[in-house]
Amino acid sequence: MNIIVLQHIKIEDPGYIKDLMLSDGFNLTTIELDEGEKIPEDLSKFDGMFCMGGPMDTYMEKDYPWLIEEKKKIKEFVVDLKKPYLGFCLGCQLLGEVVGGKVVKSNPAEIGIMDIDFSKEKENDNLFSQFPDKIKSLQWHSYEVQGIENNNDITLLASSPITKYQIFKYQNHAYGIQFHIEIKDTTVNEWGCVPEYKKALEDQLGNNALEKFDQSAKDNMNDMNNYSTILYNNFKKLL
């Protein structure tokens, strides 16, 4: 299987799911957009696309002009080619924008290990039907997708008290996941070194919050890894 991975900062890769893909012998093509790498012209050779998180926001096209081309390529892959897509955090927001939604500031930001509640629609979903009705996962975002209620191609799969579109899908092949189910033991400390992430964390949870956040993530890591495995095994069936 050939998978293209769009990254916006080197430390945000598909994490635990990347390890599963490599162990299965998948061929991963990683495009580090923030380092000037270009998305290939021909996307038809890829079986699936992962689009990861990053410290920038979808509206920052002047500061990050490659966002313009990235949005076009996501639209081509998802809407025109109708190929499987998983977008996490920023990748979720980019999908939301591509299918006609808007990305707005969350009130407040969601940072921490938090509850996510599934809708009844998940019972028949290809990726999430085996998930429990409520899970805990890592949130680290200040923006969210809104305004896709009237798109008949969109199904809402999970929400939190703050963010309605924690998980949504476009038709039956493209998924936006606002939280980070893909993390590993090292993730929180690595992300805590990014100035934008550290500031958001301390603004929300106070000074020296990183150690507590890291421990909370580790306390829930087995569950998140198990959910990542279910998600990955079901995503493989779409490829």
Protein Blocks (a to p, Z undefined) as FASTA:
>chain_A
ZZddddfbfklcgkjmmmmmmmnopacddddfknopacdfblmlpcbdcddddfbdfklm
mmmmmlmmmmmmmmmmmmmnopacddehjlmmmmmmmnopacdddddddedjddddddfk
lmmgfklmmpcfbdcdddddfbdcehilmpmkbccfbdcfklmblbccehjlbccdfbdf
kbcfklmmmmmmpmklmmmmmmmnoghklmmmmmmmmmmmmmmmmmmmmmmmmmmmmZZ
